[in-house]
Amino acid sequence: MRTFDISPLYRSTVGFDRLFDLLDNNTARPDWPPYDIEKKTENEYRISMAVAGFGSDDIELTQHGTTLTVVGRKQGQEDGRQLLHQGIAGRNFKQVFNLADHVKVAAANLENGLLSVDLVREVPEQLKPTRIEIASDGTSNVQDIRSRQIGQEPERQTKAA
């Protein structure tokens, strides 16, 4: 695997911070730990991550805006263990998920080495589409309201001297 050192370019650029962050994040191992993203219903999702060897104290979940970050840090090696072969990866990891607008973490569960993060999309009422009834008899409530407002003169307030 090749690594590219682009740190000298940081000094000579202004305004391209996001581009370099994307390049740096792309060189990380985004495929470990393995994960699945499941759509349960129209507004419910689940992220399942295989985190064998990590306990609930070793994993940190944070949501900041539309970014969900999962960080795993092993607290330390078990005392007195001598491994002849280590096939279960115990390295630290950081996995970042970009969530859609209005998606929040509903619950998280760690069971049998599988971390499940339940997500729910809650769109505010004012952003949901509303159905507008169309009048077919030629009358319109909006026209009536506007004609009443136009025909009325605004009340003037007088100051008491």
C-alpha positions in Angstrom: 0.0 0.0 0.0 1.3 3.4 -0.9 1.2 6.4 1.3 1.4 10.0 0.0 2.8 12.8 2.1 0.9 15.9 1.1 1.9 17.9 4.2 4.1 20.4 2.2 1.0 21.3 0.2 -0.8 22.5 3.3 1.5 25.4 3.8 0.9 26.8 0.3 -2.9 26.6 0.0 -5.8 28.6 1.4 -9.4 27.5 1.3 -8.7 23.9 0.3 -8.9 22.5 3.9 -11.9 20.3 3.2 -10.2 18.8 0.1 -7.2 17.8 2.0 -9.3 16.4 4.9 -11.1 14.2 2.3 -7.8 13.0 1.0 -6.5 12.2 4.4 -9.7 10.4 5.4 -9.6 8.4 2.2 -6.2 6.9 3.1 -7.6 5.5 6.3 -9.0 2.0 6.4 -12.7 2.6 5.9 -13.3 -1.2 5.5 -12.5 -2.1 9.1 -14.4 -3.0 11.1 -16.9 -4.5 8.7 -20.4 -3.0 8.8 -23.8 -3.4 7.3 -26.4 -0.7 6.8 -30.0 -1.9 6.8 -33.2 -0.1 6.0 -35.8 -1.5 8.4 -38.8 0.8 7.5 -39.2 4.0 5.6 -37.8 6.1 8.5 -35.8 3.5 10.4 -32.3 2.3 9.7 -29.7 0.1 11.5 -25.9 0.1 11.3 -24.4 -3.2 12.4 -20.6 -3.4 13.0 -18.5 -6.5 13.8 -16.4 -5.4 16.8 -15.3 -8.7 18.2 -13.1 -8.3 21.3 -14.4 -4.8 22.1 -16.6 -4.2 25.1 -19.1 -1.4 25.6 -16.5 0.5 27.6 -14.1 0.4 24.6 -16.5 1.9 22.1 -17.6 5.5 21.9 -20.5 6.8 19.8 -21.0 10.5 19.1 -23.3 12.3 16.9 -22.5 15.9 15.9 -25.0 17.3 13.4 -25.2 14.9 10.5 -22.0 13.0 11.4 -22.0 9.8 13.4 -18.6 8.8 14.7 -17.8 5.3 16.1 -14.5 5.1 17.9 -13.0 1.9 19.3 -10.1 1.9 21.7 -8.8 -1.1 23.5 -8.1 -0.4 27.2 -5.1 -2.6 27.3 -3.8 -6.2 26.9 -5.1 -8.9 29.2 -2.5 -9.8 31.8 -0.7 -13.2 31.5 -1.9 -14.0 28.0 0.6 -15.4 25.5 -1.0 -15.6 22.0 0.5 -18.1 19.6 -1.7 -16.8 16.8 -3.7 -13.6 16.8 -6.5 -13.7 14.2 -9.0 -11.4 16.0 -8.0 -7.9 15.2 -7.7 -5.8 18.3 -6.5 -2.5 16.8 -8.2 0.8 17.4 -10.6 2.1 14.9 -12.6 5.2 13.9 -15.5 4.9 11.5 -17.4 8.1 10.4 -20.9 7.9 8.9 -22.5 10.9 7.2 -26.2 10.8 8.0 -29.1 12.5 6.2 -30.9 15.5 7.6 -33.1 14.9 10.6 -31.7 11.4 11.3 -31.0 10.7 15.0 -29.5 7.8 16.9 -32.4 6.1 18.7 -30.5 3.3 20.4 -27.2 1.4 20.5 -26.6 -2.2 21.6 -23.5 -4.4 21.8 -24.3 -8.1 21.8 -22.0 -11.1 20.9 -19.4 -8.8 19.2 -22.0 -7.0 17.1 -22.6 -3.3 17.6 -26.1 -2.3 16.4 -26.9 1.4 16.1 -30.6 2.1 15.4 -31.3 5.3 13.5 -34.6 7.1 13.0 -35.5 9.9 10.7 -37.8 12.5 12.3 -38.8 15.2 9.8 -40.4 18.2 11.6 -44.0 18.9 10.8 -43.4 22.2 9.1 -41.0 20.5 6.6 -43.4 17.7 5.7 -45.4 18.1 2.6 -49.0 19.1 3.1 -51.9 18.4 0.8 -53.7 21.5 -0.4 -57.4 21.2 -1.3 -58.5 22.7 -4.6 -61.9 24.4 -4.7 -64.0 23.5 -7.7 -67.0 25.8 -7.1 -65.1 28.9 -8.1 -64.8 30.4 -4.6 -61.6 30.7 -2.9 -61.0 31.4 0.8 -57.7 33.2 -0.1 -59.5 35.7 -2.4 -62.1 36.5 0.3 -59.4 37.1 2.9 -57.4 39.3 0.6 -60.4 41.4 -0.5 -61.3 42.0 3.1 -57.7 43.0 3.9 -57.4 45.3 0.9 -60.8 47.0 1.5 -60.0 47.7 5.1 -57.9 50.7 6.0 -55.3 50.1 8.7 -56.2 51.5 12.1 -54.1 54.5 13.1 -53.0 54.9 16.6 -52.9 58.3 18.1 -50.6 59.3 20.9 -52.1 60.9 24.0 -50.6 64.3 24.5 
